């Protein structure tokens, strides 16, 4: 992590100031060392350039730790745990690889990224991605000169934050990353112009906490963006689809799908109001889309404005 980026970090438990203990104090990019909280005395190691700030005192720690292990189990079971330079070179545009079979989820992510690159100016914007995984979004935003930080629980070298080293080797794009919990983010208040998540909010164990944290770290007048986020019908008691239930039972992943009204309610009460809502893959909202958002299952893109 860049040394000046470390200054944005706060203790996730008490939000106290962190004192850096660096093994390379004169280098601009910190590879190893530690951060000590001056308030509660918590200690966080920096390993391979990533501050490890997922603490045992985080809410639902054991459940989240199980999920972290579960993602690796799932990728191994599917035979996709390993390096795939060709795919990572193009993500999410896998259709640019001749003869490559493309899952629908990546087609959706490609459409969403197209929308973001066409409709937002990213230069010099401080951007936090929660649930960043391999940080493929960071690669594209960094090319637009955004100041990007990827945050995730999973730091695995192949399918987690560690994989972002590929973008440095391949494109010369160094991406700042931090291991952190979306329900207890290790950042100061009002730090980011844009806080964004791609198909990750439904993995929260507490929507109110995560909406509150996303709002807290976003500057007044900034944007909170939810891309390709699942939703369910208003009044539906089930919280996940049968496919998600199977995945949860097999691998221990956390799955929770909410109605559009629940998403709106939780963010509004935290000071962020939606100014645009679209079905995933759509450019405009039609009357038919509104019916689906209220009565169906699907994916949405929601853009919110931080008002206080």
C-alpha positions as CSV (number, residue, x, y, z in Angstrom):
1,X,0.0,0.0,0.0
2,X,1.2,3.5,-0.8
3,X,2.5,5.3,2.3
4,X,0.1,8.3,1.9
5,X,-2.8,5.9,1.6
6,X,-2.0,4.5,5.0
7,X,-3.0,8.0,6.4
8,X,-6.6,7.3,5.4
9,X,-6.9,4.3,7.6
10,X,-8.4,4.2,11.1
11,X,-8.8,1.4,13.6
12,X,-11.9,-0.5,12.5
13,X,-12.9,-1.2,16.1
14,X,-12.6,2.2,17.8
15,X,-11.8,4.5,14.8
16,X,-8.6,5.5,16.7
17,X,-5.5,6.9,15.0
18,X,-3.0,4.3,13.8
19,X,0.8,4.5,14.3
20,X,2.7,2.9,11.5
21,X,5.7,0.6,12.2
22,X,7.2,0.1,8.8
23,X,10.0,-2.2,7.7
24,X,10.8,0.0,4.8
25,X,10.2,3.5,6.2
26,X,11.7,5.4,3.3
27,X,9.8,3.5,0.5
28,X,6.7,5.0,-1.1
29,X,5.0,1.6,-1.3
30,X,4.9,-0.3,2.0
31,X,5.2,-4.0,1.6
32,X,5.4,-5.1,5.3
33,X,5.1,-3.7,8.8
34,X,2.3,-3.1,11.2
35,X,-0.2,-0.5,12.4
36,X,-0.9,0.1,16.1
37,X,-4.0,1.8,17.3
38,X,-3.0,4.6,19.7
39,X,-6.5,4.4,21.3
40,X,-7.3,0.7,21.9
41,X,-3.9,-0.7,21.3
42,X,-5.1,-3.1,18.5
43,X,-2.3,-4.4,16.3
44,X,-2.7,-4.9,12.5
45,X,0.0,-6.5,10.3
46,X,0.8,-5.4,6.8
47,X,1.6,-8.4,4.6
48,X,2.5,-8.2,0.9
49,X,1.4,-4.6,0.9
50,X,-2.0,-5.3,2.3
51,X,-3.0,-4.1,5.8
52,X,-4.9,-7.0,7.5
53,X,-7.7,-5.2,9.3
54,X,-10.3,-7.8,9.7
55,X,-10.3,-8.2,13.5
56,X,-11.7,-10.9,15.7
57,X,-13.9,-8.3,17.4
58,X,-15.7,-7.6,14.1
59,X,-19.4,-8.5,14.1
60,X,-20.2,-12.1,13.2
61,X,-16.5,-12.8,12.8
62,X,-16.8,-16.6,12.8
63,X,-19.5,-16.6,10.1
64,X,-17.4,-14.3,7.9
65,X,-14.2,-16.4,8.5
66,X,-16.2,-19.5,7.4
67,X,-17.3,-17.6,4.2
68,X,-13.7,-16.6,3.4
69,X,-12.7,-20.3,3.5
70,X,-15.9,-21.2,1.6
71,X,-15.0,-19.2,-1.4
72,X,-11.7,-21.0,-1.8
73,X,-13.5,-24.4,-1.4
74,X,-16.1,-23.4,-4.0
75,X,-13.5,-22.3,-6.6
76,X,-11.5,-25.5,-6.1
77,X,-14.7,-27.6,-6.4
78,X,-15.5,-25.9,-9.7
79,X,-12.0,-26.4,-11.0
80,X,-11.4,-22.7,-11.3
81,X,-9.0,-22.1,-8.4
82,X,-5.7,-21.0,-10.1
83,X,-4.2,-18.3,-12.3
84,X,-5.9,-17.4,-15.5
85,X,-3.8,-14.6,-16.9
86,X,-5.8,-14.5,-20.2
87,X,-9.1,-14.0,-18.3
88,X,-7.7,-11.5,-15.8
89,X,-6.2,-9.5,-18.7
90,X,-9.7,-8.8,-20.0
91,X,-12.1,-9.0,-17.0
92,X,-15.0,-8.5,-17.2
93,X,-14.9,-8.5,-21.0
94,X,-14.4,-12.2,-21.4
95,X,-16.2,-12.1,-24.8
96,X,-13.1,-10.4,-26.2
97,X,-11.2,-13.7,-25.9
98,X,-11.9,-15.8,-29.1
99,X,-13.7,-19.0,-28.3
100,X,-14.2,-18.3,-24.6
101,X,-17.4,-19.4,-23.0
102,X,-18.8,-16.5,-21.0
103,X,-21.0,-16.8,-17.9
104,X,-24.0,-14.5,-17.7
105,X,-22.6,-12.9,-14.6
106,X,-19.6,-11.6,-16.5
107,X,-21.8,-10.3,-19.3
108,X,-23.7,-8.4,-16.7
109,X,-20.5,-7.0,-15.2
110,X,-19.3,-5.9,-18.6
111,X,-22.5,-4.0,-19.2
112,X,-22.3,-2.4,-15.8
113,X,-18.7,-1.3,-16.3
114,X,-19.5,0.2,-19.7
115,X,-22.2,2.3,-18.0
116,X,-19.8,3.5,-15.3
117,X,-17.0,4.4,-17.7
118,X,-19.4,6.2,-20.0
119,X,-21.4,8.1,-17.4
120,X,-18.9,9.1,-14.7
121,X,-15.7,11.1,-14.6
122,X,-13.2,9.2,-12.6
123,X,-10.0,11.3,-12.8
124,X,-8.6,12.2,-9.4
125,X,-11.7,10.8,-7.6
126,X,-11.0,8.9,-4.4
127,X,-12.8,5.6,-4.9
128,X,-13.4,2.7,-2.5
129,X,-14.6,-0.6,-3.8
130,X,-16.1,-2.9,-1.1
131,X,-16.0,-6.6,-2.0
132,X,-13.2,-5.9,-4.5
133,X,-12.1,-9.5,-4.8
134,X,-9.3,-9.5,-7.5
135,X,-9.7,-5.7,-8.0
136,X,-10.5,-6.0,-11.7
137,X,-12.7,-2.9,-11.4
138,X,-9.7,-1.1,-10.0
139,X,-7.7,-1.8,-13.1
140,X,-10.2,0.1,-15.3
141,X,-10.7,3.0,-12.9
142,X,-6.9,3.4,-12.4
143,X,-6.6,3.7,-16.2
144,X,-9.1,6.6,-15.8
145,X,-6.7,8.1,-13.2
146,X,-8.9,7.4,-10.2
147,X,-7.4,7.0,-6.8
148,X,-8.6,3.5,-6.1
149,X,-8.6,1.4,-2.9
150,X,-10.0,-2.2,-3.0
151,X,-11.4,-3.6,0.2
152,X,-12.3,-7.2,0.8
153,X,-12.1,-9.9,3.5
154,X,-10.4,-12.4,1.1
155,X,-6.7,-11.7,0.6
156,X,-5.9,-14.9,-1.3
157,X,-3.2,-14.6,-4.0
158,X,-5.3,-16.2,-6.7
159,X,-8.9,-15.2,-6.1
160,X,-8.6,-12.4,-3.5
161,X,-6.9,-9.1,-3.1
162,X,-3.5,-10.6,-3.7
163,X,-4.3,-11.3,-7.3
164,X,-4.2,-7.5,-8.0
165,X,-0.5,-7.9,-8.3
166,X,-1.2,-9.2,-11.7
167,X,-2.4,-5.8,-12.9
168,X,0.9,-4.2,-11.6
169,X,3.0,-6.8,-13.5
170,X,0.8,-6.7,-16.7
171,X,-0.1,-3.0,-16.9
172,X,2.0,-1.2,-14.4
173,X,-1.0,-0.3,-12.3
174,X,-0.4,-0.4,-8.6
175,X,-3.7,-0.8,-6.7
176,X,-4.0,0.0,-3.0
177,X,-5.8,-2.8,-1.1
178,X,-6.8,-3.4,2.5
179,X,-8.4,-6.4,4.1
180,X,-11.5,-5.0,5.9
181,X,-15.1,-5.8,6.8
182,X,-17.8,-3.8,5.0
183,X,-19.7,-3.6,8.3
184,X,-16.7,-2.1,10.1
185,X,-14.7,-0.2,7.5
186,X,-11.1,0.9,8.6
187,X,-11.3,4.4,7.1
188,X,-11.9,7.9,8.4
189,X,-15.3,9.7,7.9
190,X,-15.9,11.4,4.6
191,X,-12.9,10.0,2.8
192,X,-14.2,8.9,-0.6
193,X,-15.9,10.7,-3.5
194,X,-17.3,7.4,-4.6
195,X,-18.0,4.2,-2.7
196,X,-19.0,1.3,-4.9
197,X,-19.8,-2.4,-4.6
198,X,-20.3,-5.0,-7.4
199,X,-22.7,-7.8,-6.5
200,X,-21.3,-7.9,-2.9
201,X,-23.8,-6.1,-0.7
202,X,-26.0,-9.2,-0.5
203,X,-23.2,-11.0,1.3
204,X,-23.6,-8.7,4.3
205,X,-24.7,-10.1,7.6
206,X,-26.2,-6.7,8.6
207,X,-27.5,-4.5,5.8
208,X,-28.1,-1.5,8.2
209,X,-24.4,-1.6,9.4
210,X,-23.0,-1.9,5.9
211,X,-25.2,0.9,4.5
212,X,-24.2,3.0,7.4
213,X,-20.5,2.4,6.9
214,X,-20.7,3.0,3.2
215,X,-22.4,6.3,3.9
216,X,-20.0,7.2,6.7
217,X,-16.8,7.0,4.6
218,X,-18.4,8.8,1.6
219,X,-18.0,12.6,1.4
220,X,-21.0,14.8,1.5
221,X,-22.1,15.3,-2.1
222,X,-20.3,12.0,-3.1
223,X,-21.8,8.9,-4.7
224,X,-22.6,5.5,-3.4
225,X,-23.1,3.0,-6.3
226,X,-24.6,-0.5,-6.1
227,X,-24.0,-2.5,-9.3
228,X,-25.7,-5.8,-10.2
229,X,-27.1,-6.2,-6.8
230,X,-29.8,-8.8,-6.3
231,X,-33.3,-7.9,-5.1
232,X,-36.5,-9.8,-4.3
233,X,-40.2,-9.0,-4.4
234,X,-41.6,-6.7,-1.7
235,X,-43.2,-8.8,1.0
236,X,-41.3,-12.0,0.0
237,X,-40.2,-13.9,3.1
238,X,-37.5,-15.9,1.5
239,X,-34.1,-14.2,1.7
240,X,-32.3,-16.2,-0.9
241,X,-32.9,-18.0,-4.1
242,X,-32.8,-21.9,-4.2
243,X,-29.4,-21.7,-6.0
244,X,-28.0,-19.4,-3.3
245,X,-29.3,-21.6,-0.6
246,X,-27.5,-24.6,-2.1
247,X,-24.3,-22.6,-2.3
248,X,-24.7,-21.4,1.3
249,X,-25.2,-25.0,2.5
250,X,-22.3,-26.4,0.5
251,X,-19.7,-23.7,1.2
252,X,-20.8,-21.5,4.0
253,X,-21.2,-18.3,2.0
254,X,-23.4,-15.5,3.4
255,X,-26.4,-14.8,1.2
256,X,-29.1,-12.2,1.8
257,X,-31.3,-10.7,-0.9
258,X,-33.4,-7.6,0.0
259,X,-36.3,-5.8,-1.5
260,X,-35.7,-2.5,-3.3
261,X,-37.6,-0.7,-0.5
262,X,-35.3,-2.2,2.1
263,X,-32.2,-1.0,0.2
264,X,-33.7,2.5,-0.1
265,X,-34.8,2.6,3.6
266,X,-31.4,1.6,5.0
267,X,-29.4,4.1,2.9
268,X,-31.8,7.0,3.4
269,X,-31.7,6.6,7.2
270,X,-27.9,6.8,6.9
271,X,-28.0,10.1,4.9
272,X,-27.8,8.8,1.3
273,X,-30.7,9.1,-1.2
274,X,-31.1,7.3,-4.5
275,X,-31.2,9.5,-7.6
276,X,-31.3,6.7,-10.2
277,X,-32.4,3.1,-10.1
278,X,-32.1,0.7,-13.1
279,X,-32.5,-2.9,-13.8
280,X,-29.1,-4.5,-14.4
281,X,-28.2,-4.2,-18.1
282,X,-30.7,-1.3,-18.7
283,X,-29.9,2.3,-19.6
284,X,-33.4,3.7,-18.7
285,X,-36.2,2.7,-16.3
286,X,-39.5,1.8,-17.9
287,X,-42.9,1.2,-16.3
288,X,-42.4,-2.6,-16.9
289,X,-39.0,-2.3,-15.1
290,X,-40.7,-0.7,-12.1
291,X,-43.2,-3.6,-11.9
292,X,-40.3,-6.0,-11.9
293,X,-38.4,-4.1,-9.2
294,X,-41.4,-4.2,-6.9
295,X,-42.7,-7.7,-7.6
296,X,-39.9,-9.7,-9.0
297,X,-36.5,-11.2,-8.5
298,X,-33.5,-9.8,-10.3
299,X,-30.5,-7.5,-10.3
300,X,-30.4,-3.7,-10.0
301,X,-28.0,-0.8,-10.3
302,X,-28.7,1.9,-7.7
303,X,-27.0,5.3,-7.6
304,X,-27.2,7.3,-4.4
305,X,-26.2,10.8,-3.4
306,X,-24.7,11.5,0.1
307,X,-26.6,14.4,1.5
308,X,-25.2,14.5,5.1
